[in-house]
Amino acid sequence: MEQQWIKILTKCALFQKISPDELEKMIACLEPRLVRYEEKNSYVTLEGDPFNGVVMVLEGEVAVTRENAEGGRVIMTKLGVGDLFGEMIAFSEQRVWPATIVTTKAAAVMFIPTGKIVNSCAMQCSGHKQLIVNMLRIISQRALFLNKKIQYLSIKSLRARISLFLLEQYKKTGRTTFNLPLSRQECADFLHVSRPALSREMGRMRDEGLIEFYRQTVKIVKLAELKRLSSTAN
């Protein structure tokens, strides 16, 4: 595999704590399939097709999509360099792709056979144990994220959802002023509301003096009030 890909892989969560030299040896053992897509809207996977390995984006960007009831395409999420898709079903009994992946620009992706990740390494790569630990961590984090999303979906009040979300960022950073980890659209998707609805409610909260914000930066002005709102979320 080209050195440029090795450099990218060492920065990915799946290959954390694995040195470039170890990784280069592991690639020969994992036998990934590298595919380039020169055009936008090229299909990487199709929903319902046989599952053929975890997808990792090496270059460009792709979108994970599903069809809605009217037959239109709905973008579930976008994946950039280093992002994975398919890890949640990789070791399940489901053997078909749960969604369609299309490129949003020219891209390169790598398909990693799941059997190569968990089976004994023929070359006895020193980094293979770390690879399995990394995969388990990724799956655990994704499961926690989905559980957290379900928690938010159970909250009827949008203001309470926003308050809880902002308080979690406050607890993570230890500061009342912080940068949101998600874009406005990603926040809306996470909170399961439209972007305009999210913007309107945050605007009302700003007008009432609860918060201040500019682009990705948010300042909690009335911390006690946000705590009160989040405590009455259910």
Steps between C-alpha positions, in 0.01 A plus 500: 500500500619852419668694780242779474230255608713370786533856635123545485429164666727573799272795584180292487328368813518141373880511487577710809816406694632300204828624355541561124743207475259265677212628292681439175547135596137469612365630170651200323317275749166684493488496118274805465344593166571856392249661261521844340197695380575786263148645484236634738194278563691176441359206696732354763237263645133433427245433772412130497817388319724239668719647772862493386702655780527812711539817293765759587527829313856579392436799280209733420155464654203264480139515617308220672145507361168317519177531305197654669140387455463721190806345337723803551855483630558609860855569617556336839857620546814598312836330542839663450859376501555237769131438568357147512168351402374147545667427834162465677390212276843356423476227764123457503285247318390767254699444183364778278569872490245696707546816293629634171829690492564749220790734437445875537826569317790298364595251768703194593377238747636182648295187567641298791374138529365449852646152522846645458443731796400241761669182376849397604765689310697272268799733520471541880490879466575667834231760433216257433390482866488880509290497182238279669500724810453805277209338316327408827546858623351642180197270521451582871518874432249467218263302723527765773434771242186321380379452858553869564305585185208285621509692828465827312216365286304423818502870597198682358616859553754627246626757750563224753691300239716800414560576869607143572728495195668829597542388860677184383747715303547716810579190710745369239692826466457633854424843351184697433643614164587223255493396135228257397640165379236484224392734222157660526356241259666214691359638827154510344535141380622386842210673677260369233364839393525711188783749480262801480318381814829466686616844387170660604505349848865587558417853384220520757732374772752768402232772502393389848858525623553130562786458253715688252642350182695583189545229238639195686575685825239497777502675837265389777385815675244356743642165605247444779208549262641251250541249782141558604376448144701181455385361837137531389570347157293191566 
